[in-house]
Amino acid sequence: MALWVDKYRPKELLGKDGVDYHIEQAEHLKILSADCMPHLLFCGPSGAGKKTRIKCLLRELYGIGVDKTQLIMKPFTTPSNRKLEIQTVSSNYHVEMTPSDVGIYDRVIVQDLVKEMAQTSQIEVSSQRNFKVVVLCEADSLTRDAQHGLRRTMEKYANNCKIILCCESLSRIIEPLQSRCIIINVPAPTNEQMTKVLTEITGKEKFSIPPSILQKIIEKSEGNLRRAILTTEAFKVENEGGISANAQIPTPEWEIYIQETARLILQKQSSDMMLKVRERLYEILSRLIPPTVIFKKLLEYLLPSCPSTIVREVVSEAAKFEHRLVLGQKAIFHLEAFVIAFMDIYLSNASKTK
């Protein structure tokens, strides 16, 4: 049985099963699909609907055949003869992947894949597009070398292969790459738009939810529609027998885990505690929670317990290490460095107070 987030995902840009918001943008995408499509760069916050629009665009280009996908582990060899494998989702018309999964070797993956896609032609060019599409997810996590390599590759195979980049932060994409794409900014849906979508879904599921609860879910989702739909479904499962007066909105386990980690940091500032915190940070990262989200949530739970005299210094350290995280590769190093810096600031302030 499919989750609501997949069950009610829009199937087309416009029409009965079309997207629920940013309709004008969907109209522009439909026009682009009718002409000779350029390279595209979708940017926007998590849960705004970037992937949904990309899938609708692919369906507009190639029809329902693009839904017949398979999961393939593609092998690659680096110039130093190192063997790599990366997970791809592909159909006869497109391939979707996250090159940043292989770290510093993403340049090899990107160039080889685009070259391979460009050299294989469509089965029946007369009734199909004369190009294939490569969708690169989390493009803002690509190394600078990979982005520069992609820039040249895009130019070389522009006629046979179109690139669709998907990212959250446009500032982490190099200017030459931006200039070769049409940028599609997908803003987070407004509270009213999210209310409309959730009301339609709960109506189809014949689940009556109080407006006050619905508003709490929307506020807690912070503009992430995917999270709002998943939370609503989780709320339904927890309240199958009926909604009680003191019904609570379910909180994700990873968020509770980060909250407990913040409590440990505040409880004691020592090397032993740092080792415990490191283990917990590894555990959170292993569950594929983005490091930037961990930074944000840690700061959110630590700041209320900080004296006003050190708030500015703590925020400054968090900004410094988050910036280094963006430039570096190993997230654990920068998360640990921030925790150590926080412990030092917090302990120093406590000593002065005493």
Protein Blocks (a to p, Z undefined) as FASTA:
>chain_A
ZZfklmmgcfbfbdjklcfbhklmmmmmmmmmmmccddddddddehilpmmmmmmmmmmm
nojmlmmccddddddddfkopacdddddddfkbccddfklnommlmmmmmmmmmmmmmpc
cfblmlmcfbdcdddehkllpcfklmmmmmmmmmmmmmmoccddddfblklpcfklmmmp
ccdddddddfklmmmmmmmmmmmnopacdfklmmmmmmmnnopaklmmmmmmmmmmmmmn
opcfklccdddfklmmmmmmmmmmmmpgcfklmmmmmmmmmmmmmnopafklmmmmmmmm
mmmmpcfklmmmmmmmmmmmmmmmmmmmblmlmmmmmmmmmmmmmmmmmmmmZZ
